């Protein structure tokens, strides 16, 4: 099992609208690629929120190849859509995890 983990700090001024956009548009677009079989969405607690709210998105796949396909074929366009909509009001840090 592989987990594509994205930690995102979002400016509090856009947090509610951004959260709705994630749930209704962005996450469904990623899931529609068919490369991940499940996802989880979390809010990181006990953090300094003076610079924004931190969220964690995790997408699950059995095959490493699915993650690689996503990065090559879909991620650039989907990231660009987010940047066009939200500009520099968020920052993301991406990692790949492997279940052991």
Biopython code that builds the backbone (N, CA, C, O; Angstrom):
import numpy as np
from Bio.PDB.StructureBuilder import StructureBuilder

atoms = [
    (1, "UNK", "N", (0.847, -1.179, 0.000)),
    (1, "UNK", "CA", (0.000, 0.000, 0.000)),
    (1, "UNK", "C", (0.887, 1.235, 0.000)),
    (1, "UNK", "O", (1.857, 1.317, 0.753)),
    (2, "UNK", "N", (0.545, 2.191, -0.850)),
    (2, "UNK", "CA", (1.249, 3.462, -0.924)),
    (2, "UNK", "C", (0.271, 4.580, -0.606)),
    (2, "UNK", "O", (-0.902, 4.524, -0.977)),
    (3, "UNK", "N", (0.764, 5.584, 0.078)),
    (3, "UNK", "CA", (-0.064, 6.720, 0.475)),
    (3, "UNK", "C", (0.597, 7.998, -0.027)),
    (3, "UNK", "O", (1.723, 8.320, 0.351)),
    (4, "UNK", "N", (-0.106, 8.707, -0.868)),
    (4, "UNK", "CA", (0.321, 10.021, -1.331)),
    (4, "UNK", "C", (-0.188, 11.007, -0.293)),
    (4, "UNK", "O", (-1.394, 11.230, -0.183)),
    (5, "UNK", "N", (0.715, 11.592, 0.462)),
    (5, "UNK", "CA", (0.392, 12.434, 1.605)),
    (5, "UNK", "C", (0.689, 13.898, 1.262)),
    (5, "UNK", "O", (1.803, 14.231, 0.857)),
    (6, "UNK", "N", (-0.302, 14.760, 1.426)),
    (6, "UNK", "CA", (-0.130, 16.182, 1.137)),
    (6, "UNK", "C", (-0.519, 16.967, 2.389)),
    (6, "UNK", "O", (-1.652, 16.877, 2.860)),
    (7, "UNK", "N", (0.416, 17.726, 2.913)),
    (7, "UNK", "CA", (0.165, 18.598, 4.053)),
    (7, "UNK", "C", (0.081, 20.025, 3.516)),
    (7, "UNK", "O", (0.984, 20.490, 2.820)),
    (8, "UNK", "N", (-1.006, 20.709, 3.846)),
    (8, "UNK", "CA", (-1.282, 22.016, 3.251)),
    (8, "UNK", "C", (-1.632, 23.021, 4.340)),
    (8, "UNK", "O", (-2.494, 22.765, 5.181)),
    (9, "UNK", "N", (-0.961, 24.162, 4.317)),
    (9, "UNK", "CA", (-1.306, 25.272, 5.203)),
    (9, "UNK", "C", (-2.074, 26.282, 4.363)),
    (9, "UNK", "O", (-1.612, 26.724, 3.311)),
    (10, "UNK", "N", (-3.271, 26.641, 4.858)),
    (10, "UNK", "CA", (-4.189, 27.493, 4.113)),
    (10, "UNK", "C", (-4.436, 28.783, 4.891)),
    (10, "UNK", "O", (-4.702, 28.751, 6.092)),
    (11, "UNK", "N", (-4.348, 29.897, 4.207)),
    (11, "UNK", "CA", (-4.632, 31.194, 4.811)),
    (11, "UNK", "C", (-6.041, 31.179, 5.403)),
    (11, "UNK", "O", (-6.984, 30.737, 4.747)),
    (12, "UNK", "N", (-6.185, 31.651, 6.621)),
    (12, "UNK", "CA", (-7.494, 31.616, 7.292)),
    (12, "UNK", "C", (-8.550, 32.411, 6.528)),
    (12, "UNK", "O", (-9.740, 32.119, 6.646)),
    (13, "UNK", "N", (-8.140, 33.403, 5.754)),
    (13, "UNK", "CA", (-9.095, 34.220, 5.002)),
    (13, "UNK", "C", (-9.842, 33.412, 3.944)),
    (13, "UNK", "O", (-10.960, 33.769, 3.573)),
    (14, "UNK", "N", (-9.248, 32.339, 3.459)),
    (14, "UNK", "CA", (-9.894, 31.530, 2.410)),
    (14, "UNK", "C", (-10.250, 30.125, 2.888)),
    (14, "UNK", "O", (-10.780, 29.326, 2.115)),
    (15, "UNK", "N", (-9.969, 29.819, 4.136)),
    (15, "UNK", "CA", (-10.061, 28.434, 4.621)),
    (15, "UNK", "C", (-11.416, 27.786, 4.365)),
    (15, "UNK", "O", (-11.465, 26.652, 3.890)),
    (16, "UNK", "N", (-12.503, 28.463, 4.661)),
    (16, "UNK", "CA", (-13.827, 27.843, 4.489)),
    (16, "UNK", "C", (-14.136, 27.578, 3.022)),
    (16, "UNK", "O", (-14.607, 26.499, 2.663)),
    (17, "UNK", "N", (-13.869, 28.567, 2.181)),
    (17, "UNK", "CA", (-14.121, 28.392, 0.742)),
    (17, "UNK", "C", (-13.189, 27.328, 0.152)),
    (17, "UNK", "O", (-13.614, 26.516, -0.670)),
    (18, "UNK", "N", (-11.926, 27.333, 0.571)),
    (18, "UNK", "CA", (-10.949, 26.358, 0.099)),
    (18, "UNK", "C", (-11.369, 24.938, 0.476)),
    (18, "UNK", "O", (-11.275, 24.018, -0.336)),
    (19, "UNK", "N", (-11.832, 24.769, 1.716)),
    (19, "UNK", "CA", (-12.275, 23.464, 2.205)),
    (19, "UNK", "C", (-13.440, 22.940, 1.361)),
    (19, "UNK", "O", (-13.458, 21.771, 0.976)),
    (20, "UNK", "N", (-14.386, 23.789, 1.086)),
    (20, "UNK", "CA", (-15.529, 23.404, 0.248)),
    (20, "UNK", "C", (-15.063, 23.033, -1.162)),
    (20, "UNK", "O", (-15.535, 22.047, -1.727)),
    (21, "UNK", "N", (-14.146, 23.813, -1.732)),
    (21, "UNK", "CA", (-13.601, 23.530, -3.056)),
    (21, "UNK", "C", (-12.884, 22.178, -3.077)),
    (21, "UNK", "O", (-13.025, 21.413, -4.031)),
    (22, "UNK", "N", (-12.120, 21.889, -2.034)),
    (22, "UNK", "CA", (-11.448, 20.592, -1.944)),
    (22, "UNK", "C", (-12.463, 19.460, -1.989)),
    (22, "UNK", "O", (-12.328, 18.522, -2.775)),
    (23, "UNK", "N", (-13.472, 19.556, -1.147)),
    (23, "UNK", "CA", (-14.441, 18.469, -1.018)),
    (23, "UNK", "C", (-15.320, 18.296, -2.255)),
    (23, "UNK", "O", (-15.655, 17.171, -2.627)),
    (24, "UNK", "N", (-15.690, 19.398, -2.889)),
    (24, "UNK", "CA", (-16.639, 19.314, -3.999)),
    (24, "UNK", "C", (-15.983, 19.226, -5.380)),
    (24, "UNK", "O", (-16.585, 18.699, -6.316)),
    (25, "UNK", "N", (-14.754, 19.739, -5.517)),
    (25, "UNK", "CA", (-14.144, 19.804, -6.849)),
    (25, "UNK", "C", (-12.800, 19.081, -6.912)),
    (25, "UNK", "O", (-12.640, 18.136, -7.684)),
    (26, "UNK", "N", (-11.842, 19.516, -6.112)),
    (26, "UNK", "CA", (-10.472, 19.039, -6.272)),
    (26, "UNK", "C", (-10.298, 17.554, -5.926)),
    (26, "UNK", "O", (-9.734, 16.803, -6.722)),
    (27, "UNK", "N", (-10.762, 17.133, -4.783)),
    (27, "UNK", "CA", (-10.638, 15.716, -4.400)),
    (27, "UNK", "C", (-11.375, 14.818, -5.399)),
    (27, "UNK", "O", (-10.814, 13.810, -5.827)),
    (28, "UNK", "N", (-12.619, 15.152, -5.786)),
    (28, "UNK", "CA", (-13.271, 14.316, -6.797)),
    (28, "UNK", "C", (-12.484, 14.241, -8.108)),
    (28, "UNK", "O", (-12.456, 13.185, -8.740)),
    (29, "UNK", "N", (-11.843, 15.341, -8.531)),
    (29, "UNK", "CA", (-11.037, 15.289, -9.757)),
    (29, "UNK", "C", (-9.890, 14.296, -9.614)),
    (29, "UNK", "O", (-9.604, 13.541, -10.543)),
    (30, "UNK", "N", (-9.243, 14.291, -8.475)),
    (30, "UNK", "CA", (-8.139, 13.354, -8.258)),
    (30, "UNK", "C", (-8.652, 11.921, -8.223)),
    (30, "UNK", "O", (-8.040, 11.033, -8.816)),
    (31, "UNK", "N", (-9.753, 11.685, -7.546)),
    (31, "UNK", "CA", (-10.305, 10.334, -7.458)),
    (31, "UNK", "C", (-10.800, 9.839, -8.815)),
    (31, "UNK", "O", (-10.751, 8.642, -9.097)),
    (32, "UNK", "N", (-11.279, 10.764, -9.660)),
    (32, "UNK", "CA", (-11.760, 10.388, -10.989)),
    (32, "UNK", "C", (-10.646, 9.891, -11.913)),
    (32, "UNK", "O", (-10.932, 9.298, -12.953)),
    (33, "UNK", "N", (-9.396, 10.120, -11.554)),
    (33, "UNK", "CA", (-8.298, 9.585, -12.369)),
    (33, "UNK", "C", (-8.288, 8.063, -12.329)),
    (33, "UNK", "O", (-7.738, 7.420, -13.223)),
    (34, "UNK", "N", (-8.897, 7.480, -11.288)),
    (34, "UNK", "CA", (-8.928, 6.030, -11.137)),
    (34, "UNK", "C", (-7.629, 5.436, -10.623)),
    (34, "UNK", "O", (-7.478, 4.216, -10.570)),
    (35, "UNK", "N", (-6.689, 6.293, -10.244)),
    (35, "UNK", "CA", (-5.379, 5.817, -9.806)),
    (35, "UNK", "C", (-5.287, 5.591, -8.300)),
    (35, "UNK", "O", (-4.353, 4.949, -7.821)),
    (36, "UNK", "N", (-6.248, 6.114, -7.562)),
    (36, "UNK", "CA", (-6.299, 5.921, -6.113)),
    (36, "UNK", "C", (-7.641, 5.282, -5.768)),
    (36, "UNK", "O", (-8.664, 5.606, -6.371)),
    (37, "UNK", "N", (-7.631, 4.374, -4.797)),
    (37, "UNK", "CA", (-8.870, 3.680, -4.459)),
    (37, "UNK", "C", (-9.574, 4.279, -3.247)),
    (37, "UNK", "O", (-10.726, 3.937, -2.978)),
    (38, "UNK", "N", (-8.907, 5.164, -2.510)),
    (38, "UNK", "CA", (-9.533, 5.782, -1.337)),
    (38, "UNK", "C", (-8.745, 7.034, -0.967)),
    (38, "UNK", "O", (-7.628, 7.245, -1.440)),
    (39, "UNK", "N", (-9.336, 7.844, -0.128)),
    (39, "UNK", "CA", (-8.652, 9.030, 0.379)),
    (39, "UNK", "C", (-9.150, 9.344, 1.787)),
    (39, "UNK", "O", (-10.204, 8.864, 2.207)),
    (40, "UNK", "N", (-8.385, 10.148, 2.501)),
    (40, "UNK", "CA", (-8.746, 10.656, 3.823)),
    (40, "UNK", "C", (-8.361, 12.124, 3.863)),
    (40, "UNK", "O", (-7.399, 12.547, 3.222)),
    (41, "UNK", "N", (-9.131, 12.898, 4.631)),
    (41, "UNK", "CA", (-8.917, 14.341, 4.738)),
    (41, "UNK", "C", (-8.958, 14.709, 6.209)),
    (41, "UNK", "O", (-9.934, 14.418, 6.900)),
    (42, "UNK", "N", (-7.897, 15.350, 6.689)),
    (42, "UNK", "CA", (-7.778, 15.665, 8.108)),
    (42, "UNK", "C", (-7.437, 17.139, 8.312)),
    (42, "UNK", "O", (-6.873, 17.793, 7.435)),
    (43, "UNK", "N", (-7.792, 17.637, 9.483)),
    (43, "UNK", "CA", (-7.299, 18.925, 9.947)),
    (43, "UNK", "C", (-6.283, 18.635, 11.044)),
    (43, "UNK", "O", (-6.563, 17.881, 11.975)),
    (44, "UNK", "N", (-5.121, 19.228, 10.931)),
    (44, "UNK", "CA", (-4.069, 19.047, 11.926)),
    (44, "UNK", "C", (-4.408, 19.911, 13.139)),
    (44, "UNK", "O", (-4.636, 21.113, 13.006)),
    (45, "UNK", "N", (-4.439, 19.300, 14.313)),
    (45, "UNK", "CA", (-4.816, 20.005, 15.530)),
    (45, "UNK", "C", (-3.589, 20.413, 16.329)),
    (45, "UNK", "O", (-2.473, 19.972, 16.054)),
    (46, "UNK", "N", (-3.814, 21.257, 17.315)),
    (46, "UNK", "CA", (-2.764, 21.706, 18.225)),
    (46, "UNK", "C", (-1.601, 22.341, 17.476)),
    (46, "UNK", "O", (-0.438, 22.120, 17.813)),
    (47, "UNK", "N", (-1.926, 23.135, 16.450)),
    (47, "UNK", "CA", (-0.921, 23.848, 15.656)),
    (47, "UNK", "C", (-1.106, 25.350, 15.837)),
    (47, "UNK", "O", (-2.204, 25.809, 16.151)),
    (48, "UNK", "N", (-0.054, 26.101, 15.643)),
    (48, "UNK", "CA", (-0.133, 27.553, 15.626)),
    (48, "UNK", "C", (-0.875, 27.947, 14.353)),
    (48, "UNK", "O", (-0.367, 27.755, 13.249)),
    (49, "UNK", "N", (-2.066, 28.494, 14.507)),
    (49, "UNK", "CA", (-2.878, 28.850, 13.343)),
    (49, "UNK", "C", (-2.767, 30.328, 12.981)),
    (49, "UNK", "O", (-3.581, 30.838, 12.211)),
    (50, "UNK", "N", (-1.775, 31.018, 13.526)),
    (50, "UNK", "CA", (-1.621, 32.437, 13.222)),
    (50, "UNK", "C", (-1.304, 32.666, 11.746)),
    (50, "UNK", "O", (-1.604, 33.733, 11.209)),
    (51, "UNK", "N", (-0.705, 31.684, 11.088)),
    (51, "UNK", "CA", (-0.389, 31.809, 9.666)),
    (51, "UNK", "C", (-1.295, 30.955, 8.786)),
    (51, "UNK", "O", (-1.085, 30.876, 7.575)),
    (52, "UNK", "N", (-2.280, 30.329, 9.367)),
    (52, "UNK", "CA", (-3.217, 29.533, 8.594)),
    (52, "UNK", "C", (-3.556, 28.222, 9.268)),
    (52, "UNK", "O", (-2.983, 27.850, 10.292)),
    (53, "UNK", "N", (-4.503, 27.537, 8.662)),
    (53, "UNK", "CA", (-4.969, 26.239, 9.153)),
    (53, "UNK", "C", (-4.262, 25.154, 8.344)),
    (53, "UNK", "O", (-4.092, 25.291, 7.132)),
    (54, "UNK", "N", (-3.851, 24.081, 9.012)),
    (54, "UNK", "CA", (-3.131, 23.009, 8.339)),
    (54, "UNK", "C", (-4.041, 21.798, 8.148)),
    (54, "UNK", "O", (-4.707, 21.344, 9.079)),
    (55, "UNK", "N", (-4.049, 21.290, 6.921)),
    (55, "UNK", "CA", (-4.824, 20.107, 6.570)),
    (55, "UNK", "C", (-3.880, 19.042, 6.021)),
    (55, "UNK", "O", (-2.789, 19.345, 5.537)),
    (56, "UNK", "N", (-4.321, 17.795, 6.106)),
    (56, "UNK", "CA", (-3.574, 16.681, 5.535)),
    (56, "UNK", "C", (-4.535, 15.874, 4.668)),
    (56, "UNK", "O", (-5.602, 15.454, 5.116)),
    (57, "UNK", "N", (-4.134, 15.671, 3.423)),
    (57, "UNK", "CA", (-4.882, 14.826, 2.493)),
    (57, "UNK", "C", (-4.056, 13.588, 2.214)),
    (57, "UNK", "O", (-2.847, 13.674, 1.996)),
    (58, "UNK", "N", (-4.703, 12.445, 2.220)),
    (58, "UNK", "CA", (-4.011, 11.196, 1.905)),
    (58, "UNK", "C", (-4.809, 10.437, 0.859)),
    (58, "UNK", "O", (-6.019, 10.247, 0.982)),
    (59, "UNK", "N", (-4.088, 10.007, -0.182)),
    (59, "UNK", "CA", (-4.683, 9.216, -1.256)),
    (59, "UNK", "C", (-4.001, 7.856, -1.252)),
    (59, "UNK", "O", (-2.777, 7.777, -1.153)),
    (60, "UNK", "N", (-4.781, 6.786, -1.358)),
    (60, "UNK", "CA", (-4.284, 5.421, -1.194)),
    (60, "UNK", "C", (-4.299, 4.657, -2.520)),
    (60, "UNK", "O", (-5.255, 4.729, -3.291)),
    (61, "UNK", "N", (-3.211, 3.925, -2.759)),
    (61, "UNK", "CA", (-3.125, 3.062, -3.933)),
    (61, "UNK", "C", (-2.301, 1.818, -3.591)),
    (61, "UNK", "O", (-1.402, 1.864, -2.752)),
    (62, "UNK", "N", (-2.616, 0.740, -4.238)),
    (62, "UNK", "CA", (-1.880, -0.510, -4.039)),
    (62, "UNK", "C", (-0.580, -0.488, -4.846)),
    (62, "UNK", "O", (0.437, -1.019, -4.402)),
    (63, "UNK", "N", (-0.615, 0.118, -6.017)),
    (63, "UNK", "CA", (0.509, 0.084, -6.950)),
    (63, "UNK", "C", (1.310, 1.381, -6.937)),
    (63, "UNK", "O", (0.734, 2.461, -7.060)),
    (64, "UNK", "N", (2.599, 1.292, -6.794)),
    (64, "UNK", "CA", (3.471, 2.474, -6.895)),
    (64, "UNK", "C", (3.328, 3.108, -8.280)),
    (64, "UNK", "O", (3.397, 4.329, -8.425)),
    (65, "UNK", "N", (3.130, 2.278, -9.276)),
    (65, "UNK", "CA", (2.977, 2.758, -10.641)),
    (65, "UNK", "C", (1.802, 3.737, -10.785)),
    (65, "UNK", "O", (1.871, 4.677, -11.577)),
    (66, "UNK", "N", (0.734, 3.518, -10.026)),
    (66, "UNK", "CA", (-0.410, 4.439, -10.067)),
    (66, "UNK", "C", (-0.017, 5.834, -9.599)),
    (66, "UNK", "O", (-0.397, 6.837, -10.202)),
    (67, "UNK", "N", (0.745, 5.881, -8.523)),
    (67, "UNK", "CA", (1.250, 7.164, -8.019)),
    (67, "UNK", "C", (2.115, 7.843, -9.079)),
    (67, "UNK", "O", (1.959, 9.038, -9.329)),
    (68, "UNK", "N", (3.021, 7.095, -9.700)),
    (68, "UNK", "CA", (3.895, 7.646, -10.729)),
    (68, "UNK", "C", (3.090, 8.179, -11.922)),
    (68, "UNK", "O", (3.391, 9.246, -12.456)),
    (69, "UNK", "N", (2.073, 7.428, -12.329)),
    (69, "UNK", "CA", (1.195, 7.880, -13.426)),
    (69, "UNK", "C", (0.494, 9.173, -13.049)),
    (69, "UNK", "O", (0.398, 10.094, -13.860)),
    (70, "UNK", "N", (0.004, 9.241, -11.816)),
    (70, "UNK", "CA", (-0.674, 10.454, -11.361)),
    (70, "UNK", "C", (0.277, 11.654, -11.446)),
    (70, "UNK", "O", (-0.088, 12.699, -11.986)),
    (71, "UNK", "N", (1.487, 11.504, -10.915)),
    (71, "UNK", "CA", (2.450, 12.609, -10.928)),
    (71, "UNK", "C", (2.771, 13.062, -12.345)),
    (71, "UNK", "O", (2.898, 14.259, -12.607)),
    (72, "UNK", "N", (2.902, 12.114, -13.250)),
    (72, "UNK", "CA", (3.298, 12.442, -14.612)),
    (72, "UNK", "C", (2.144, 13.005, -15.449)),
    (72, "UNK", "O", (2.328, 13.972, -16.189)),
    (73, "UNK", "N", (0.970, 12.407, -15.336)),
    (73, "UNK", "CA", (-0.133, 12.746, -16.243)),
    (73, "UNK", "C", (-1.160, 13.725, -15.690)),
    (73, "UNK", "O", (-1.797, 14.436, -16.467)),
    (74, "UNK", "N", (-1.341, 13.785, -14.382)),
    (74, "UNK", "CA", (-2.436, 14.578, -13.824)),
    (74, "UNK", "C", (-2.004, 15.695, -12.874)),
    (74, "UNK", "O", (-2.595, 16.775, -12.887)),
    (75, "UNK", "N", (-0.998, 15.454, -12.064)),
    (75, "UNK", "CA", (-0.630, 16.402, -11.011)),
    (75, "UNK", "C", (-0.312, 17.809, -11.527)),
    (75, "UNK", "O", (-0.780, 18.780, -10.933)),
    (76, "UNK", "N", (0.462, 17.960, -12.602)),
    (76, "UNK", "CA", (0.790, 19.330, -13.031)),
    (76, "UNK", "C", (-0.447, 20.185, -13.333)),
    (76, "UNK", "O", (-0.517, 21.338, -12.909)),
    (77, "UNK", "N", (-1.407, 19.638, -14.051)),
    (77, "UNK", "CA", (-2.610, 20.393, -14.397)),
    (77, "UNK", "C", (-3.449, 20.692, -13.149)),
    (77, "UNK", "O", (-3.929, 21.813, -12.977)),
    (78, "UNK", "N", (-3.623, 19.696, -12.284)),
    (78, "UNK", "CA", (-4.439, 19.909, -11.089)),
    (78, "UNK", "C", (-3.782, 20.900, -10.131)),
    (78, "UNK", "O", (-4.475, 21.704, -9.507)),
    (79, "UNK", "N", (-2.468, 20.856, -10.008)),
    (79, "UNK", "CA", (-1.770, 21.844, -9.171)),
    (79, "UNK", "C", (-1.926, 23.240, -9.756)),
    (79, "UNK", "O", (-2.137, 24.204, -9.020)),
    (80, "UNK", "N", (-1.822, 23.352, -11.075)),
    (80, "UNK", "CA", (-1.962, 24.650, -11.727)),
    (80, "UNK", "C", (-3.364, 25.226, -11.509)),
    (80, "UNK", "O", (-3.508, 26.432, -11.304)),
    (81, "UNK", "N", (-4.387, 24.389, -11.550)),
    (81, "UNK", "CA", (-5.751, 24.855, -11.278)),
    (81, "UNK", "C", (-5.847, 25.452, -9.878)),
    (81, "UNK", "O", (-6.477, 26.491, -9.678)),
    (82, "UNK", "N", (-5.219, 24.789, -8.914)),
    (82, "UNK", "CA", (-5.236, 25.280, -7.535)),
    (82, "UNK", "C", (-4.505, 26.617, -7.423)),
    (82, "UNK", "O", (-4.967, 27.527, -6.736)),
    (83, "UNK", "N", (-3.382, 26.728, -8.091)),
    (83, "UNK", "CA", (-2.612, 27.979, -8.039)),
    (83, "UNK", "C", (-3.383, 29.106, -8.716)),
    (83, "UNK", "O", (-3.390, 30.233, -8.223)),
    (84, "UNK", "N", (-4.025, 28.816, -9.829)),
    (84, "UNK", "CA", (-4.817, 29.845, -10.512)),
    (84, "UNK", "C", (-5.967, 30.331, -9.634)),
    (84, "UNK", "O", (-6.293, 31.518, -9.632)),
    (85, "UNK", "N", (-6.574, 29.419, -8.895)),
    (85, "UNK", "CA", (-7.715, 29.796, -8.060)),
    (85, "UNK", "C", (-7.291, 30.475, -6.758)),
    (85, "UNK", "O", (-7.919, 31.447, -6.339)),
    (86, "UNK", "N", (-6.233, 29.977, -6.113)),
    (86, "UNK", "CA", (-5.885, 30.436, -4.768)),
    (86, "UNK", "C", (-4.563, 31.193, -4.672)),
    (86, "UNK", "O", (-4.248, 31.748, -3.619)),
    (87, "UNK", "N", (-3.798, 31.224, -5.738)),
    (87, "UNK", "CA", (-2.535, 31.963, -5.721)),
    (87, "UNK", "C", (-1.594, 31.478, -4.636)),
    (87, "UNK", "O", (-1.386, 30.275, -4.477)),
    (88, "UNK", "N", (-1.033, 32.403, -3.897)),
    (88, "UNK", "CA", (-0.091, 32.060, -2.833)),
    (88, "UNK", "C", (-0.749, 32.022, -1.457)),
    (88, "UNK", "O", (-0.076, 32.207, -0.442)),
    (89, "UNK", "N", (-2.055, 31.784, -1.417)),
    (89, "UNK", "CA", (-2.783, 31.734, -0.150)),
    (89, "UNK", "C", (-2.741, 30.348, 0.495)),
    (89, "UNK", "O", (-3.406, 30.103, 1.502)),
    (90, "UNK", "N", (-1.965, 29.456, -0.086)),
    (90, "UNK", "CA", (-1.772, 28.126, 0.492)),
    (90, "UNK", "C", (-0.381, 27.642, 0.108)),
    (90, "UNK", "O", (0.217, 28.116, -0.858)),
    (91, "UNK", "N", (0.113, 26.698, 0.878)),
    (91, "UNK", "CA", (1.389, 26.065, 0.541)),
    (91, "UNK", "C", (1.271, 24.591, 0.872)),
    (91, "UNK", "O", (0.714, 24.221, 1.907)),
    (92, "UNK", "N", (1.794, 23.748, -0.007)),
    (92, "UNK", "CA", (1.685, 22.307, 0.188)),
    (92, "UNK", "C", (3.036, 21.631, 0.233)),
    (92, "UNK", "O", (3.996, 22.070, -0.401)),
    (93, "UNK", "N", (3.090, 20.561, 0.990)),
    (93, "UNK", "CA", (4.285, 19.731, 1.119)),
    (93, "UNK", "C", (3.850, 18.297, 0.854)),
    (93, "UNK", "O", (2.982, 17.773, 1.552)),
    (94, "UNK", "N", (4.443, 17.661, -0.142)),
    (94, "UNK", "CA", (4.012, 16.327, -0.579)),
    (94, "UNK", "C", (5.049, 15.269, -0.248)),
    (94, "UNK", "O", (6.252, 15.490, -0.386)),
    (95, "UNK", "N", (4.555, 14.101, 0.196)),
    (95, "UNK", "CA", (5.420, 12.960, 0.474)),
    (95, "UNK", "C", (4.726, 11.682, 0.020)),
    (95, "UNK", "O", (3.505, 11.646, -0.131)),
    (96, "UNK", "N", (5.505, 10.647, -0.194)),
    (96, "UNK", "CA", (4.969, 9.332, -0.515)),
    (96, "UNK", "C", (5.339, 8.405, 0.638)),
    (96, "UNK", "O", (6.498, 8.337, 1.047)),
    (97, "UNK", "N", (4.354, 7.702, 1.151)),
    (97, "UNK", "CA", (4.539, 6.757, 2.241)),
    (97, "UNK", "C", (4.298, 5.348, 1.730)),
    (97, "UNK", "O", (3.521, 5.134, 0.799)),
    (98, "UNK", "N", (4.971, 4.392, 2.349)),
    (98, "UNK", "CA", (4.763, 2.985, 2.021)),
    (98, "UNK", "C", (4.404, 2.252, 3.316)),
    (98, "UNK", "O", (5.090, 2.369, 4.331)),
    (99, "UNK", "N", (3.318, 1.502, 3.249)),
    (99, "UNK", "CA", (2.919, 0.699, 4.415)),
    (99, "UNK", "C", (3.950, -0.416, 4.622)),
    (99, "UNK", "O", (4.365, -1.084, 3.675)),
    (100, "UNK", "N", (4.348, -0.596, 5.876)),
    (100, "UNK", "CA", (5.322, -1.651, 6.190)),
    (100, "UNK", "C", (4.747, -2.646, 7.185)),
    (100, "UNK", "O", (5.424, -3.601, 7.565)),
]
sb = StructureBuilder()
sb.init_structure("model")
sb.init_model(0)
sb.init_chain("A")
sb.init_seg("    ")
for serial, (resi, resn, name, xyz) in enumerate(atoms, 1):
    if name == "N":
        sb.init_residue(resn, " ", resi, " ")
    sb.init_atom(name, np.array(xyz, "f"), 0.0, 1.0, " ", f" {name:<3s}", serial, name[0])
structure = sb.get_structure()
